[in-house]
Amino acid sequence: MLDISLNKIKDSIPFSGAKSLVMTLPLKESTKRQRVLASILIVAFLCLFLPWTQNIRSKGYVTALKPEMRPQTIHSVIAGRIEKWYVQEGAYVAKGDTILRISEIKDEYFDSLLLPRTQRQVDVKTLSAESYADKVVQLQNQIRALEENRKLKLQQARNKLTMADLKVQSDSIYFEQSKVNYQVGVDQLERIEELYKEGLRSLTDVESRRLKFQEVQAKLIAAENDYLSSQNARITALIDLDAIETEFQDKLAKARSEMYTAMSSQFDAEASVAKLENQYSNYEQRTTFRHILAPQNGYLAEAIQVGIGETIKEGDPILNIVPADANLAVEMYVQPVDLPLISVGNKVRFIFDGWPAIVFSGWPQISNGTFGGVVVAIDQFAGPNNQYRVLVVEDPEEEAWPDLLRIGSGADGIALLNDVPVWYEIWRQLNGFPADYYTAEEKDAIAKEKK
């Protein structure tokens, strides 16, 4: 039973008559199976020591590297009615090509001569502002002339006041002299009358003295009258001086008031000119929005607004455009636990939808149908799906991506990490451990040690 002895029972006793004994005998096919099984086990055991490339699998889709090269929707800046389409869906358009034309639906823009008439208003308001500016200049000149005239008039009035002061002083001296002469005349008349009473003077001398006294008295009255007249003249000079100052102040105040009024009207006119120029510029710019132009080279996709005569509002989407000659990239997402394993410059293999591939994720060297990529950007925050977005571009050292690859195509990404033995990878997967994390410096050091 144990097949230990070299003496075989089957050689001495025939087994042909015992079917049960015959069934215990080993067959040649069974021996082959054992050998094959042993070989498989040996190969499998050896395979456990083969190098295995750790990787992270993630789904993504093809997009454009630059935001301006991604598919976009063309909107209408103004409200209008579709009048004519110049292109059809799927057509290629260059930047600035006319896609469709719309017409105005607001009554304030119906006027076909809106721009010329607005320009006419601008010109008229400009002339009005210039007229007010000229009026301000003339009033400033008038104010300067009034100020010069006031200086001269005041100087003239001050001279008259000085003359009046001198006249009052002169008349005052003459009046004092007349009073002295009057007193002297009174004394002389009294003395000559006393002499006449004593018989020392004749009546003729007394009468002559009386006549002279009358003259002295008349001169006193005339001197007093002149003195009072010069005082009145001085008062009149003072009044004239104040009147001149008041008169010119009134004239200057009126002129300044008119100047400020003209300046206010000038500023209002200039503000109206600026407003009209702004309005004209808006009208002129609005006319350019009546033709929807292609913002860049690309292919027209789905038309959202269709038909002739259909009205659209401001900001309504009209159609989609896919930019041409975009730098393609793959937008893939990784779990937060795998984020520390990804860095800019990491290699990634892709399986694009529509391109068959034979993939050995652990042995990328023998995979066929995959395309290489390089990580160029990693988001700093998780998206709504609690995953981090990673942008990958074409690897210049690998085979170029297919020419027929389009934005929006699906992509299955395989981020390549470290090389470990197969048995270690199996052990890691069974225990649910994360992949090994090495920095770029550590990878280079390991590569140098292997060399």
Beta strands, then each sheet from edge to edge (+ up, - down):
strand 1: 51-64
strand 2: 72-75
strand 3: 80-85
strand 4: 92-93
strand 5: 98-103
strand 6: 291-293
strand 7: 298-303
strand 8: 311-312
strand 9: 317-323
strand 10: 328-334
strand 11: 347-352
strand 12: 371-378
strand 13: 388-394
strand 14: 410-421
sheet 1: 1+ 10- 13+ 12- 11+ 14- 1+
sheet 2: 2+ 9- 7+ 4-
sheet 3: 6+ 5- 3+ 8-
end
